[in-house]
């Protein structure tokens, strides 16, 4: 029979989420290829999308003032 080990400290699952909100969207045909062509070294598509959204939100917030 195997021995059962009981731990005093409960196990923690994974790491804390960096991005708490998720959104799924459909992109126009060819958008992913255009994004991939515009990526900088070490950047992934999500970095590009997050930066573009943040930049656009700031632009619109300035416009509304």
N, C-alpha and C positions, 0 to 999 in steps of 0.2 A: 504494500500500500504506500502511496506517496504521502509525503509530509505536507501539511497545509501551513503556509506562512501567513501570518496576520501582520499588517503594517499599522503603526501608530499614526503615520501621516498619510492622508488620502492622496491618491494619484491625481495629478492634474492632467487635463487633456489639452494637447497642442499648445499653441501660442495665442496671445490676444490678437484679435482681428485689427488690421491696420485700417481697413476700409469697411465701415459698418453697414453701408447701404449698397444694395445691388440693383442693377437695372439691366434688362435684356432689351436689345433693340435690333431692328433689321436695318441694314445699311444698303444704300444704292449699289447696284452692280459696279464693280471695279473700285469701290472705296477702299477695301482692304489692300489691294495692290498699290493704290496711290499712297496710303498710309505707310506701307512697308517701304516704298521708294523714298519717303520723306524722313524716315527714322534716322536719328543720330546714333553714333557709336554707343553701344551699351543701353540704348533706350528700347523699350518694347512698346507694342501698340497701346497698351493700357496707359503707359506714361504719357504718350502723345494725346490720347483721348482726354485724360484727366486735366492736362495742361490746357488743351483747347477749350474745354468746358469752363474751367476757372477763368481763363482770359475773357471768354465771351460773357460770362456773368458779370465780371468787373466792368466791362465795357457798357453793358446794359444798365448796370446800377449807376454809373456816372451819367449816362444819358437821361435817366429818370429824375435826376436832381434838378 
